Amino acid sequence: MMQWREGTVQQVRGRWPGAVEYAVQLAGDDGDVVRALAYTALVGEPQVGDRVLLNASALLRGLGTGGLAFVVAAPDRLPADPPASEGHIVKARYTPQQQMFMAVDEQDSPHHAALTTGPAAAGDLLGLPVIVADLHSALPAVLAGLRTERPDARVVYLMTDGGALPLAFSRAVAGLTEAGWLHGTVTVGQAYGGEHEAVTLHSGLLAARHVLGADVAVVIQGPGNVGTGTTWGYTGVAAGEALNAVGVLRGRGVAALRVSDADQRGRHRGISHHSRTAYGRVCLTAADVPVGIVDDEFGRLVLAQAGDLVDEATGDLTLREVPVDGLDAALRGTPVKLSTMGRGLDEDHAAFLHSAAAGRWAARLLSENAVG
């Protein structure tokens, strides 16, 4: 159930493309000051002193939204209507904050012809390497590994709708784009706010290749994955479906492993059960599984687990051993903060190292002229 609160904007705490964070004092006897996020495309930019209506449900329950309430409206300062658009694809459908976009794949899009002729019409990615990961936190590490060998690669990020729907929630994407590490973004399904919108992951991948000119694509859900501790009840299961899409479209799937040497939950120790299920049981096609080679007890555990995953997989998975020299330095040079499940690089080094190994493997596919 949604828990409403009313408050008054006290100050601006920070901003990045598409979002502004505020300190808001709640109305009532307590008058607590909370952090609140406003998506500017939805509610405009409230000013200090403005009355705002908040969705405080997750904040009050202590859920993993970063300790934030969300601005639903500034009723005394409504934003102006956006410029007229011919787009008619609705996202966040049938919710009070649904929005209408020009999707890259709809009939009136200027890119419609590019997706209905030539290789795109045939559903052909022409061997495009596509790195798939479970957690959004893997994105900067994947790019760090890729850039150790191909800093010139044109990378497009596709955000699926398993976590946050607004791309603007991700400060990592904003920072990586500003730094030139990302060259385009596509939001697919119900996710929205990318440089381009797409109705499905399949059309989004084709747009990444044939509209945005990607050398490499990265597919990961937005921040805030959901898990239940059951085999199938987690949003990252869609990583396996993403690899199936890559296979159908004749791309080169690269399965980035979710690994941890710090998570105390047994199901996530070493290679997470999320990767084992998504890649081992949901993926039905060919894909590469890169593993960073680390000569210590934990590294050997991960390698053995990866071997079991590949041997027992339903799809045609191939284990790829990747050297890790230089990856630590690359990770320490990322333009955005590294954090996964509240842990930084030094607290869960393996998590980022194996994501970086997937990026390095994709770079080597490029060097082998995998993209036609």
C-alpha positions as CSV (number, residue, x, y, z in Angstrom):
1,M,0.0,0.0,0.0
2,M,1.1,3.6,-0.7
3,Q,1.8,5.8,2.2
4,W,1.4,9.5,1.4
5,R,3.1,12.4,3.2
6,E,3.0,16.1,2.7
7,G,6.1,18.3,3.3
8,T,7.9,21.5,2.5
9,V,11.1,21.7,0.5
10,Q,14.0,22.9,2.7
11,Q,17.0,22.7,0.4
12,V,18.4,21.1,-2.7
13,R,20.8,18.3,-1.8
14,G,22.1,17.4,-5.2
15,R,21.1,17.0,-8.9
16,W,22.0,15.0,-11.9
17,P,20.4,14.7,-15.3
18,G,16.7,14.0,-14.9
19,A,16.6,14.1,-11.1
20,V,16.9,16.5,-8.1
21,E,17.3,15.4,-4.5
22,Y,15.8,17.6,-1.8
23,A,15.7,17.8,2.0
24,V,11.9,17.9,2.8
25,Q,10.4,18.7,6.2
26,L,7.3,16.5,6.8
27,A,4.1,18.2,7.9
28,G,2.8,17.3,11.4
29,D,4.0,17.3,14.9
30,D,7.2,15.5,14.4
31,G,8.4,17.6,11.4
32,D,11.1,15.1,10.4
33,V,13.4,16.1,7.5
34,V,13.7,13.3,4.9
35,R,15.6,12.9,1.6
36,A,13.2,13.1,-1.4
37,L,13.8,12.6,-5.1
38,A,12.0,14.4,-7.8
39,Y,12.1,13.2,-11.4
40,T,12.1,16.5,-13.3
41,A,10.3,15.0,-16.4
42,L,7.4,14.0,-14.2
43,V,7.0,16.8,-11.6
44,G,9.3,19.7,-12.7
45,E,11.7,21.3,-10.3
46,P,10.1,22.2,-6.9
47,Q,11.7,25.2,-5.2
48,V,12.7,25.9,-1.6
49,G,9.5,26.6,0.3
50,D,7.2,24.6,-2.1
51,R,4.7,22.2,-0.7
52,V,5.2,18.7,-2.1
53,L,3.3,15.4,-1.9
54,L,5.5,12.4,-1.3
55,N,5.3,8.7,-1.7
56,A,7.1,7.6,1.5
57,S,6.1,3.9,1.5
58,A,9.5,2.4,0.9
59,L,11.3,4.9,3.1
60,L,9.0,4.2,6.0
61,R,9.5,0.5,5.6
62,G,13.3,0.8,5.4
63,L,13.4,-0.8,1.9
64,G,16.3,-0.5,-0.5
65,T,15.4,2.7,-2.3
66,G,18.5,4.5,-1.0
67,G,16.6,6.0,2.0
68,L,14.5,8.2,-0.2
69,A,10.9,9.3,-0.5
70,F,9.7,10.3,-4.0
71,V,8.0,13.5,-5.0
72,V,4.6,12.7,-6.5
73,A,3.7,16.3,-7.2
74,A,4.3,20.0,-6.3
75,P,0.6,20.9,-6.4
76,D,1.2,24.7,-6.2
77,R,3.9,24.6,-9.0
78,L,2.8,22.3,-11.7
79,P,5.3,21.9,-14.6
80,A,4.5,23.2,-18.0
81,D,3.3,20.8,-20.7
82,P,6.2,19.2,-22.6
83,P,6.6,19.9,-26.3
84,A,4.2,18.1,-28.5
85,S,5.3,14.8,-29.8
86,E,4.0,12.3,-32.3
87,G,5.0,9.4,-30.1
88,H,2.3,7.2,-28.8
89,I,4.1,4.5,-26.8
90,V,3.0,4.6,-23.2
91,K,5.3,3.4,-20.4
92,A,4.6,2.9,-16.7
93,R,1.2,2.0,-18.3
94,Y,-2.0,2.6,-16.4
95,T,-0.3,4.1,-13.4
96,P,-1.0,7.7,-12.4
97,Q,2.4,8.8,-13.7
98,Q,2.3,7.0,-17.1
99,Q,4.1,8.8,-19.8
100,M,4.0,8.8,-23.6
101,F,7.1,8.6,-25.7
102,M,8.3,8.3,-29.3
103,A,9.8,4.8,-29.3
104,V,12.6,4.1,-31.7
105,D,10.7,1.2,-33.1
106,E,7.2,2.7,-33.7
107,Q,5.9,3.7,-37.1
108,D,6.4,7.4,-36.8
109,S,9.9,7.2,-35.5
110,P,12.6,8.7,-37.7
111,H,14.5,5.4,-37.1
112,H,11.7,3.1,-38.2
113,A,13.2,2.6,-41.6
114,A,16.5,1.6,-40.2
115,L,14.8,-1.1,-38.2
116,T,12.7,-2.4,-41.1
117,T,15.3,-2.7,-43.8
118,G,18.6,-4.6,-44.2
119,P,20.1,-6.6,-41.3
120,A,17.8,-5.1,-38.7
121,A,14.7,-6.2,-40.6
122,A,16.2,-9.7,-40.6
123,G,16.8,-9.5,-36.9
124,D,20.5,-9.7,-37.2
125,L,22.9,-8.0,-34.8
126,L,25.8,-9.1,-37.0
127,G,27.7,-10.7,-34.1
128,L,27.5,-7.7,-31.8
129,P,29.0,-8.6,-28.4
130,V,26.3,-8.2,-25.7
131,I,27.3,-8.3,-22.1
132,V,24.4,-9.3,-19.8
133,A,24.6,-8.9,-16.0
134,D,22.2,-9.4,-13.0
135,L,22.9,-6.3,-10.9
136,H,23.0,-2.7,-12.0
137,S,26.1,-2.2,-9.9
138,A,28.0,-4.4,-12.4
139,L,27.8,-1.7,-15.1
140,P,30.8,0.5,-14.3
141,A,33.0,-2.5,-13.6
142,V,32.0,-4.1,-16.9
143,L,33.0,-0.9,-18.7
144,A,36.3,-0.6,-16.7
145,G,37.3,-4.1,-17.9
146,L,36.3,-3.4,-21.5
147,R,38.3,-0.2,-21.6
148,T,41.5,-1.9,-20.5
149,E,41.8,-3.2,-24.0
150,R,39.3,-1.2,-26.1
151,P,38.9,2.3,-24.7
152,D,37.7,3.4,-28.2
153,A,34.7,1.0,-28.2
154,R,31.3,2.6,-28.7
155,V,29.1,1.2,-25.8
156,V,25.4,1.4,-25.5
157,Y,23.6,0.5,-22.3
158,L,20.1,-1.1,-22.4
159,M,18.2,-0.8,-19.1
160,T,15.5,-3.4,-18.6
161,D,12.6,-3.0,-16.3
162,G,13.4,-5.4,-13.5
163,G,14.5,-2.7,-11.1
164,A,14.0,1.1,-11.3
165,L,11.8,2.2,-14.2
166,P,13.2,5.7,-14.6
167,L,16.8,5.7,-16.0
168,A,17.3,9.0,-14.1
169,F,17.4,7.1,-10.8
170,S,20.9,5.8,-11.8
171,R,23.6,8.3,-10.8
172,A,26.1,5.7,-12.3
173,V,24.6,6.0,-15.8
174,A,24.7,9.8,-15.5
175,G,28.4,9.8,-14.4
176,L,29.4,7.2,-17.0
177,T,27.7,9.1,-19.8
178,E,29.3,12.4,-18.7
179,A,32.7,10.7,-18.6
180,G,32.3,9.4,-22.2
181,W,32.2,5.8,-21.1
182,L,28.7,5.3,-22.4
183,H,27.8,6.5,-25.8
184,G,24.0,5.9,-25.7
185,T,21.2,4.5,-23.6
186,V,18.0,2.6,-24.5
187,T,15.3,1.9,-22.0
188,V,13.2,-1.1,-22.9
189,G,9.9,-2.6,-21.7
190,Q,8.3,-0.4,-19.0
191,A,11.6,1.3,-18.2
192,Y,11.9,4.9,-19.5
193,G,14.1,7.9,-19.8
194,G,16.9,6.7,-22.1
195,E,18.3,8.5,-25.1
196,H,15.9,6.1,-27.0
197,E,12.9,4.2,-25.9
198,A,12.1,0.7,-27.2
199,V,9.1,-1.5,-26.8
200,T,11.1,-4.7,-26.3
201,L,14.6,-5.8,-25.6
202,H,14.8,-7.3,-29.0
203,S,14.0,-4.1,-30.8
204,G,16.2,-2.2,-28.3
205,L,19.2,-4.4,-29.2
206,L,18.6,-3.9,-32.9
207,A,18.5,-0.1,-32.3
208,A,21.7,-0.2,-30.4
209,R,23.5,-1.9,-33.3
210,H,21.8,-0.3,-36.3
211,V,20.7,3.1,-35.0
212,L,23.3,4.0,-32.4
213,G,26.2,2.2,-34.0
214,A,27.2,0.2,-30.9
215,D,30.4,-1.9,-30.9
216,V,29.3,-3.4,-27.6
217,A,25.9,-3.5,-25.8
218,V,25.4,-4.0,-22.1
219,V,22.0,-5.3,-20.8
220,I,21.3,-4.9,-17.1
221,Q,18.2,-4.1,-15.1
222,G,17.9,-0.8,-13.4
223,P,19.0,-0.2,-9.8
224,G,16.9,-2.0,-7.1
225,N,16.6,-5.6,-8.1
226,V,14.1,-7.8,-6.2
227,G,15.0,-11.1,-4.6
228,T,13.0,-13.5,-2.3
229,G,15.6,-16.2,-1.5
230,T,13.7,-18.7,-3.7
231,T,15.1,-20.2,-6.9
232,W,12.9,-18.3,-9.3
233,G,11.7,-15.3,-7.3
234,Y,14.2,-12.6,-8.3
235,T,14.2,-10.1,-11.1
236,G,17.6,-11.1,-12.3
237,V,16.2,-14.2,-13.8
238,A,15.6,-12.0,-16.9
239,A,19.4,-12.1,-17.5
240,G,18.9,-15.6,-19.0
241,E,16.0,-14.3,-21.2
242,A,18.3,-11.5,-22.3
243,L,20.9,-14.0,-23.5
244,N,18.1,-15.8,-25.4
245,A,17.2,-12.6,-27.2
246,V,20.9,-12.0,-28.1
247,G,21.1,-15.6,-29.5
248,V,17.9,-15.2,-31.5
249,L,19.2,-12.0,-33.0
250,R,22.6,-13.5,-33.9
251,G,24.6,-11.5,-31.4
252,R,27.4,-12.8,-29.2
253,G,26.2,-13.3,-25.7
254,V,28.6,-12.7,-22.8
255,A,27.3,-13.7,-19.4
256,A,28.8,-11.6,-16.6
257,L,28.8,-13.7,-13.4
258,R,27.5,-12.4,-10.1
259,V,30.2,-13.3,-7.7
260,S,30.9,-12.4,-4.0
261,D,33.5,-13.2,-1.5
262,A,31.8,-11.0,1.2
263,D,28.1,-11.9,1.1
264,Q,27.4,-14.0,4.1
265,R,24.4,-15.7,2.5
266,G,25.4,-19.2,1.3
267,R,23.3,-18.9,-1.9
268,H,25.4,-15.9,-3.0
269,R,28.8,-17.2,-1.9
270,G,31.1,-17.5,-4.9
271,I,28.9,-17.6,-7.9
272,S,25.4,-16.5,-6.9
273,H,22.5,-18.8,-7.4
274,H,21.1,-16.0,-9.4
275,S,23.7,-16.6,-12.1
276,R,23.4,-20.3,-11.8
277,T,19.7,-20.2,-12.4
278,A,19.6,-17.5,-15.1
279,Y,22.5,-18.7,-17.1
280,G,22.3,-22.4,-16.3
281,R,18.6,-23.0,-16.6
282,V,16.9,-20.1,-18.4
283,C,19.5,-19.4,-21.1
284,L,18.8,-21.9,-23.9
285,T,21.3,-20.6,-26.4
286,A,25.1,-20.2,-26.9
287,A,26.9,-17.7,-24.6
288,D,30.4,-17.1,-23.3
289,V,30.9,-17.2,-19.5
290,P,34.1,-15.2,-18.6
291,V,35.9,-16.0,-15.3
292,G,38.7,-14.0,-13.9
293,I,41.6,-16.2,-13.1
294,V,42.8,-15.6,-9.6
295,D,45.3,-18.1,-8.0
296,D,43.9,-18.3,-4.5
297,E,41.4,-20.5,-2.7
298,F,38.4,-18.3,-3.5
299,G,39.5,-17.9,-7.1
300,R,39.8,-21.6,-7.5
301,L,36.3,-22.0,-6.0
302,V,34.8,-19.6,-8.5
303,L,36.5,-21.4,-11.4
304,A,35.3,-24.7,-10.2
305,Q,31.7,-23.4,-9.8
306,A,31.8,-21.9,-13.3
307,G,33.0,-25.2,-14.7
308,D,30.0,-26.9,-13.1
309,L,27.7,-24.2,-14.3
310,V,28.9,-24.7,-17.9
311,D,28.8,-28.5,-17.7
312,E,25.3,-28.6,-16.3
313,A,23.7,-25.8,-18.3
314,T,20.7,-26.2,-20.6
315,G,22.2,-23.9,-23.2
316,D,25.5,-24.1,-25.0
317,L,27.7,-22.2,-22.5
318,T,31.5,-21.9,-23.0
319,L,33.9,-21.1,-20.1
320,R,36.3,-18.3,-20.9
321,E,39.3,-17.9,-18.6
322,V,40.3,-14.2,-18.5
323,P,43.5,-12.8,-17.0
324,V,43.0,-10.2,-14.4
325,D,46.2,-8.2,-14.6
326,G,45.5,-4.5,-14.6
327,L,41.8,-4.9,-13.7
328,D,42.2,-3.7,-10.1
329,A,43.8,-0.5,-11.3
330,A,41.1,0.0,-13.9
331,L,38.4,-0.5,-11.3
332,R,40.0,2.1,-9.0
333,G,39.9,4.5,-11.9
334,T,36.2,4.5,-12.6
335,P,34.5,7.9,-12.8
336,V,31.6,6.7,-10.5
337,K,31.5,5.1,-7.1
338,L,31.6,1.3,-7.1
339,S,29.0,-0.2,-4.7
340,T,27.1,-3.5,-4.7
341,M,24.7,-4.4,-2.0
342,G,26.2,-1.6,0.1
343,R,29.7,-2.9,-0.3
344,G,32.6,-1.1,-2.0
345,L,35.5,-2.4,-4.1
346,D,37.7,-3.3,-1.1
347,E,34.8,-4.9,0.8
348,D,33.7,-7.2,-2.1
349,H,36.6,-7.2,-4.6
350,A,35.5,-10.3,-6.4
351,A,32.1,-8.9,-7.3
352,F,33.7,-6.1,-9.4
353,L,36.7,-8.1,-10.6
354,H,34.5,-10.8,-12.4
355,S,32.3,-8.1,-13.9
356,A,35.4,-6.4,-15.3
357,A,36.6,-9.8,-16.6
358,A,33.3,-10.0,-18.7
359,G,34.1,-6.5,-20.1
360,R,37.6,-7.5,-21.0
361,W,36.4,-10.7,-22.7
362,A,34.0,-8.6,-24.9
363,A,36.9,-6.3,-25.8
364,R,38.8,-9.4,-27.0
365,L,35.8,-10.4,-29.2
366,L,36.0,-7.0,-30.8
367,S,39.7,-7.5,-31.4
368,E,38.9,-10.8,-33.1
369,N,36.6,-8.8,-35.5
370,A,33.5,-10.5,-34.1
371,V,31.3,-7.6,-35.3
372,G,30.6,-7.6,-39.0
